[in-house]
Amino acid sequence: MEESPGHSSESEHSEESPHNVCDELTDCIHYKGKKYEDLKLEDLNGVQFKSVEEVDQFYSYYSLAIGFSVRKNKADKNCDQLVRRRQLVCSRQGKRRSQAPKKQKFGNEENHVNPDINCQRENKKQAPPSRKVTRCNCPARLTALLCKTKGVYYVVEFITEHNHELVRRDHIRFLRSHTDVMDHDMAQVTAMRKVSVSTCQGYELLVHQAGGYEYVGFTLKHLYNHLESERREIMVDGDCQAAISFMNLKASLDPHFCCFFCVDQHGRLANLFWRDSQSLIDYKRFGDVLIMDTTYKTNIYGKPLAVFVGINNHRATVLFGCALLADETEDTYKWAVSSFLSSMDGKKPISVITDGDEAMWNAVAYLIPDSRQRLCAWHISKNMCSNIHDVAIQKDFFHFIYAGLAVQEWEAAWHYMIAMKGLENNTWLTDMYNKRNRWAETFFRDHFFAGVCSTQRCECMHRSLKGGLGHYMRLFEILPRIDKTIACMRDTVLEDDCKSINSDPVIGSHLQCLQEQIASKFTHDIFLLLKDQIGF
């Protein structure tokens, strides 16, 4: 901004050596040695503003010192798209528009509805507007005009009177025009959200760093609004398109990345499956046993998240792939399993563990008929507690789940329990007996399951994923969060590898030679497992 003597009229401003008055705006109480509340139009005569932004900045500082919020009312432009007139007003200027009911028309004719319905509508109590009434025809405003010859702006109107009470100093930070979410604050909150720190917790950190709520410069609501506006910018082409763009980015960085998706009859994204190159490597190494399960409440669309996991040489969980599904029907599960097998070059697992979902069981049996499939023992136990309330019978049933009896011994013990307890008419037990070869340990003694009998490893994966996802996240937000959770798990595996390579387990005196051979061939976790089984 520059100052020169003269009047407010656009044609009468005389030239004088420019005087930069931007420094005057650094004081939020005084302007040119005069308090803001004492400023009049004559104090701004001859003041030149180089741009519209300087006009806005001056009035923003003025309103901040006085205690009111600013609204941009007019910005008339010339043929060169330059603002020739800028008018800034108090946010309480004007009146709220009345929401008159709109008449329905067909073409040029009004749509006359049933008069009885109109009477019912008139008798209904109208709901109050959602927003509070704030406008009261406040006359305060500032108007600046562009001088065509000099290319600067002069103030031609400066009304300082308000017809309402001004805001207290400690309330100013709640005014809309005086809240500004700075870029560095947004960057910090966005970074924390990427590592599963909620927005409200990120805001509390900003408050702590600033030394109090009054020094942050914006409220939590303003932060949420700013994040939502950035989210809408990312979703210019839609949430699903943003998710597909994220997958394309991963594919450009990982030559062995694989992603499949399909759409429904309305052209909307239905199912999405993906896995990266490390998942392919892990599956080729540890893919003999596959564990499948689904979870809910990971996204705003209610799509179930299916995970394909296994167990590695440290007895830790490894992820083979993920899928967001449209529903839990048999056809959807067939699509997911088929996509998984296609991404893994057709390699099929030896054993598969699933929950009690019949649709998932049928899909696996159809696509991987040669694998041995087993129901999750944990789900069986949970259903047992819901259907059987006798503690003694529950203990006997647990024995039938986990005991490694011979088939004849298991059958004899089962019939003995049914007869002794009088459970011949228990429909749930009858149904479980009919599919006993799906869940009882006795019928899996000759099959390799890597010591796994439940989908609890999937449950652990779900807890890790849900810990940073939330229930109302969109697809383009979910996918990076899942990536970070997987990266954290893989970092733990690297740490296990480091410990196993660069250290030795404690060797006992009993069968020392055998222990040393086992320790040289296997990881520490497998060594401890064999040590317990062999008993040395």
Secondary structure, 3 states (H helix, E strand, C coil): CEECCCCCCCCCCCCCCCCECHHHHHCCCEECCEEHHHCCHHHHCCEEECCHHHHHHHHHHHHHHHCCCEEEEEEEECCCCCEEEEEEEECCCCCCCCCCCCCCEECCEECCCCHHHHHHHHHCCCCCCCCCCCCCCCCCEEEEEEECCCCEEEEEEEECCCCCCCCCHHHHHHCHHHCCCCHHHHHHHHHHHHCCCCHHHHHHHHHHHHCCHHHCCCCHHHHHHHHHHHHHHHCCCCHHHHHHHHHHHHHHHCCCCEEEEEECCCCCEEEEEEECHHHHHHHHHHCCEEEEEEECCCCCCCCCEEEEEEECCCCCEEEEEEEECCCCCHHHHHHHHHHHHHHCCCCCCCEEEECCCHHHHHHHHHHCCCCEEEECHHHHHHHHHHHCCCHHHHHHHHHHHHCCCCHHHHHHHHHHHHHHHCCCCCHHHHHHHHCHHHCCHHHHCCCCCCCCCCCHHHHHHHHHHHHHHCCCCCHHHHHHHHHHHHHHHHHHHHHHHHHHHHCCCCCCCCCHHHHHHHHHHCCHHHHHHHHHHHCC
